[in-house]
Amino acid sequence: MMTRRTAAKGAALTALSYSRVLGANDRIGLGVIGTGGRGTYVMTRFQTFNDVEVRALCDVYPARYDEAKGKAPNAKTFGDHREMLQLKEVDAVLVGSPDHWHKDHACDAMNAGKDVYTEKPMCRTRDEAPVMVKTARITGRICQVGIQQRSGAIYIDPLNEFVRTGKLGKICHIDAIWHGGPPRPIRLAPAEKPSNLDWIRFLGSVSYRDWAPGQYNNFRAYLDFNGGKMTDFGHHWMDVVHMYMGERAPNSAVFAGGIFYDFKDGRTAPDTCNALFEYDGFSTLFQSNAYGNATEYGITFYGDKGKLFVNRNRWTFTSAEKGAVPVEKKTPGDITTDHVRNFLDCCKSRKLPNGDVGVASISILPPLLAIESYVQKRRIKFDADRLEVLPL
């Protein structure tokens, strides 16, 4: 049985654990699965480094990989990821496909001897997480999940300075906020599927339905394909909670919210998300609501000696002492690049990366449990040791 301890533990690698050992000066051949907006953007982060060459692009819609090919003109193109994975010149794979494909794309790549950088959320369902961890450990492949806060100094520095030193004191509650603006109607064009778009392959493990342009254009609005804002933003912020407080799942999750902006377009993912998680010794409230004038996104850790706010570009510590002046640091830039660099270094050193699939398999649990709470309309009690939902 996969427990939280075995999930986060890295197996020792042998010479037979991977197909090729990359030297410090070797150029890494990259293949990209899913060349939409995010996949192509992260690909450009890889291209900022001289030891990477994009050698293959894969998407169910040729128009997507044709556009990405403008940034990687020498890359080969594919509609089926299995064909791309046969290329010996591809050493590592970037998975930028929709969430319901993350597990299969990542596991297929690892089984083909490729290291993997997969976008978050790690997976669509709880049972997929241990499969991804097991595949990484058995094959000895590096598997980095796109929880880039793990590689950002803007998160690491205040963790070391205020939390681990005890300056923040005992933390009893955490507010994790990432609001969005009011949703808009989903684009329902083209009414006829483009002849060269492989709709069946796009659906993958999801039950068949006729061409539905809204579900292709905005898959995050449908729970068949993902967990909406709860997993899209929630995996990031709940992973920071685990990064600061320990790699352990919550004891319970309860969701409040729903579809409060209903455009009658069949969407199933809630636009208003409030999820409360109980952990050993503290609670966390995650919020992602549809506000027109939202407060700043970020996480606030409340301790008995002060409070710490952190997001991707700044942190602020305010001591509980009377008259204390807040201490603040701002950092420009995109920490995704740092996370990509960590992955590339680990492809060569064979060390576990910062966002290893093991730790990500624990931090994906809170948002997935919150979605279960939303669907089942009940508080979910969870065994954090056995990683099992408890009976009613």
Secondary structure, DSSP 8 states (H G I E B T S, - for coil): ---HHHHH------TTSSS----TT--EEEEEE--SHHHHHHHHHHTTSTTEEEEEEE-SSHHHHHHHHTTSTT-EEESSHHHHTT-TT--EEEE-S-GGGHHHHHHHHHHTT-EEEE-SSS-SSTTHHHHHHHHHHHHT--EEES-GGGG-HHHHHHIIIIITTSTT--EEEEEEE--B----------SS--TT--HHHHHTTS---S--HHHHHTGGG-TTT--THHHHTHHHHHHHHHHHH-S---SEEEEEEE--S--SS---S-SEEEEEEEETTEEEEEEE-B-SS----EEEEEETTEEEEE-SSEEEEEESSTT---EEEE--S-THHHHHHHHHHHHHH----TTBHHHHHHHTHHHHHHHHHHHHTS-EEEETTTTEE---
